[in-house]
Amino acid sequence: MRRPFVWLGLLLLAIVVAIGFWRLGDNREASQAEFLMGTYMEVKAIGRNAPLAIEKAFARLKNIEERMTQNSMTSEVAGINQKAGIEPVTVSADTFYVIQKALHYAELTEGRFDPTIQPVVKLWQIGSPQARVPAPEEIAAKLQVVNYHAVELDAELNTVWLTQPGMGLDLGGIAKGYAADEVAAILREHGVKKALINLGGNLYALGNSPSGQPWRIGIQDPEDERSQYIAVIEANDRTLVTSGAYERFLKVDDKLYHHILNPATGYPATTDLLSVTIITTNSIDADALSTSVFILGLDDGLALVNRLPDIDAVLINKEHQVFATEGVRDRMTIVDPKYKLMPLK
């Protein structure tokens, strides 16, 4: 008469073991790293479907690169540039959306962020073996075709037209942000709730860290070696994108020329800032804004950030002063005594 109870006990034990293995699956860790879009990209994820999710994410990254890269004559952006002044070019929904967003930030910043800077970027080639300081007359000539107002979009046909011959689009200041958002969306679709996405410094902290606490993200010391941090920010379901003069530069006769060019002058932006970190929910916005705020400088940059919803920022000036917006101050810890957190402006 006791045998049914024995079987019931074994069944309950089997159920408990199965639940245990199921929960272990939820903590499965996976990671992958590749060189894409001109930078080192790494995704670390935790979840039952993490390996498959990461595989899908990197396939998506390659797809975005193929469409938006400057390093291929067959990309959609290259096709747009080749037809400048000739005719509109039909593009994918992805490329159209990113260009539309780039033009939005060009309008918002009154041209401090301008995706038509490509002809000038091509002159400098900072970050490549061909980097050089162009002659002033070369820069002046290329500035004639830097004009975001001369880009025509047709949302019904998904066409992009650069209306002036010699124009060119460069989505380097925004495409990685879009890519980070796409990776985060793919991970979520596959049930991944914890991940850290690092696309060449464009960071996306998905959910919490494995410990259950927010991810701890370091802000690079703009005057020191890589992996040296001036502050640590706790973040979950937030993206952090940093722009600074230290990222890529050209040194000629003891003078440094950084890669963030001012579309108004054609030269590296003259600014009172060392770096800008934008913290928000969409990486495409953070990507464009980090560049824009760096060019705008401390006062105008903070003014822009403060009038935008759900945007936080950490700005570091050349006096090692740190200016952080209200939404991030209680989640940030300064770890380098050389830097001082300043009162809110």
N, C-alpha and C positions, 0 to 999 in steps of 0.2 A: 504493500500500500504506500510505501514511502518513495517508490520509484518515480512517480510523477513529479514529486518535489525535487528530486535529484535532477531530472531533465529540465525543470523550470529554473533551477539554480544555474545549470550549465548554460541555458539560453540567456539568462540575465548576464552571466559572465561574458559570453560572446558579444552581447550588445555593448557592454562597457568597453571591451577591448576594441571593438569596431569604432566606437565613438572616439576612443583615444587615438587610434590611427588616423581617423578623419581630422581630428584637431591638429595632429602633427603635420598633416598635409597643409593645413592653413598657415603653418610657419615655415613652409619650404622657401628657401632663399635661392635666388638666381641673379646672375649679373652678366653683363656683356659690355665690351668696349671696342670701338672702332674709330678710325680716322675718317671723318665725313665732313662735308661742307667747310673744308679748310681748317678743321680743328679736331681735337680729341674729344670723343663723346663716350659717356659711360652711363649705364642705367643699372641700378640695383633695386630689386623688387622682392617682396615677401608675400607669398600666397600660393594656394594650391595650383593655380594656373600661371604662376610667374614665369616659368621658362617659355611657354608658348606666347605669353603676352610680350615678353622681351623680343622674341623672334619676330613677331608681327610689328613691334615698334621700330625695330631697325630696318625692316623692309619698307616701312612708311618713311623713315628718314632718307633712305636711298631714293625713294620716289620723289620726295621734295627736293633733294639735291639735284636730281636729273632735270627737274623743271625750272629751278631758280638759280642754279650756279652760274658764276661768271667764267668758270674755267672750262666750259664746253661750248663749242660752236653750234651744238644741236639742242641746247636747252631752250625753253620757251622765252626766257629773258633775252637770250642771245638773238632769237628770232625777232623779237620786238626791236632790239637795237639795230639789227641789220636792215629793218624796214623803216627806220626813222626818216621822216620827211617824205616817205613814199606812199605807205598805205597802212591801214589798221591790221592788227594780227589777232587771230582768235587764239585764246589760251584756255587752260583748264580753270575750273572754279577755284582751285587752290591759289594759283598764281594771280588770278583776278582779284581775289579777296585780299591777298597780301599787298598788292599794289594799291588797292583802294584804301587799305588801312594806312599805308605809307603816305599817301596823299592827304589823308585826314590829319596826320601829325605834321605834315608840311604846312597845312593851313593853320593848325593850332599854334604852331611855333613861329609862324610868319617866316618860314623858310629856313630856320636854323636846322631843322631836319628836312633834307631834300633828297629823295631817291634818284633825282636826275644828276647827281654829283659824279656819276660814273666817268665822264671824260676827264675830269680832274684827278680822280682816284687813279685812273689808268696812267696818268702822267707820273705820279709819285711812285706807285707800286710798292708802298711801304709794307714790309712783311715778306717780300719776295727777294730773290737774289738780284733782281733788276732794279731794286729801289734806287732812287736818285732825287736830287733837288732840281726841279725843273726851272728853266729860265723864266723871269717875270713875264716876258712877252708870250711864252707858251701858255702860262696860266691865264693870262688876260684873254687869250684867244678862246680857250676852252670854257671860260666863265660865260661867254656869250650864249652858250647852249645849255647852261644850267638854269632851268626854269620849269618848276613843277606845274605852273599854270598852262604850259604847252603840252600837257598830257591829256588826251581825250579818252574817256572810258565809255563803253556802251554796255550797260548791264544786261540788256536783252540778248545781245549777240555775243557777250563775253569777249569783246575786242578791246585792245589797247593800241593807241596810236600816239607815237611821239611825232608831233607835227612839224618839228624843225629838223632839217638834215644835220647830222653830226651829234644829235642827242643820244643819251644812253642811260639806261636804268641800272642801278646797283641796289640790290635788296639786302646787302650784307648787314645793315643796321637794324633789320627787322625779321628776316627769314628764320633765324635760329629761335627767336621767341615763338613764332608760329609753330615751328617744329616741336618745341618743348610742350606746347599746349596739346598738339596732336598725340605725342607720346603719352602724356598724362591721361588723355581721353581713352586711348587704347588700353592702357593698364586698368582703368576703371571698368571698361567694358568686359574685361576678363576677370573681374572680381578682385583685383589687387587693391588692397586698401593701405598698404605701406610701401613707399618707394622713394628713392632719391634719384632724380634725373639731373645729370650734369652735362650740358651741351656746350662745352668750351667756356664755362663760366656762367652760362645761363642755367641757373639752378631752379628746380621745382621740387619742393618737399611735399610729397603726397601722403596724407594722413600723418600718423605719428611714427616715431622710430621703433625699432624692435623692442625697446624697453618699455614702450607705451607712453613715453614722454615725447614732447615735441622734438623735432630734429634740431640740432645745434649747428648753425651755419656760420662759418668764419668770414669776416670782411677782410680782404687782403690788405696788408700794409702797402700802400702805393710807393713807398720808398725803400722797401726791403725785398728779400728774396721771396719766391713763391712759398706758400704754406706758412708764411709769417702773418699773423692776424693782429689787427688792432682792436677788434671787438667780436663778440659772438652774439648771434641773434637766434632766439628760439622761434621756430616756424613750423606750422602744419597747414597743409592745403594752401600754401603760398609760394609764389615764385620770387626769386631774388636775382636781379640782373645788375651787374656792375660795369661801369665804363670808366676808364682812366687812361692817363697819358703813358702809364708804365706798360700797357699791354703789348703794343707793337710800336717800334720806333726806328728811325734811321739816324745814325750819328755821323756827322760830317764836320771835320775841323773842330772837334770838341763841342759841337752844338747838336742838341737832340731835336729831331722833328718827329712828333708823334703822329699816329694814324688817323686821329679824329679831325677831319678837315672842316673848316668853316665854309659853307657854301657861298657866303657873301664875299670872301676874300680869296678862296682857293688855297689858303695856307692852313697848317695846323692851328686849331682854335687857340686863341689867347684867352686864358681864363684864370680866375683866382682859385680854382679847384684842383685838387689832386685826383679825386675820384667821386663818383656818384653811384649809389646803390638804390634801386627802386624796388619796393616790396608791394606786391599786389596779388590778385588772383589770376590774371591773364598775362602770360609771359610775352605775348606779342606787344602788349601795351608797355610792359616794363622795358623791353628791348629798345623800342623807339624813344621812350622817355629818358632812359639813362643817357643816351647820346645827346638828346636835346638839352637836358638840364646841364650837362657838362659844358656844352657850348654857351648856354645862356649865362652861366656863372652863378655865384651864390645867391644874390638877392633876387634876380629875375627867375632863377631856377626854382627857388623856394616859393616864390609867388605863383608860378605855374602849378607846382605840385599841390599847393594849398587850396587851389580853386577846383581841383579835380576830385571826384568822389572815389573813395576806397583806394587811394594811392598814398603810400608812405615812402619816405626817402631818408637816406643817410648821406649827408654831404660832408666831405673832408676838404678843408682848405689848406693853403700852403703854410699857414701858421700852426698846423696840426690841431686845429679846432674842429670838433665834430658837431654838426647840426643835424638833429634828428626830429622828425615830425612826431606829433603827440601819440599816434597809434602804434609806434614802434619803440618808444622810449622805455616802457616797462618790460619789454621783451629783449632788451639789448644790454650787454655787459661789456664795458671797456676793459680790455685785458692788457693794454700797453700804456704805461703811465706817461709816455711821451705825448699821448693824445688826450684832449680834454673835452668832455661833453659840455656844450654851451647851452644857456637858457634858450627857450623857445623864442623865435623872432615873431 
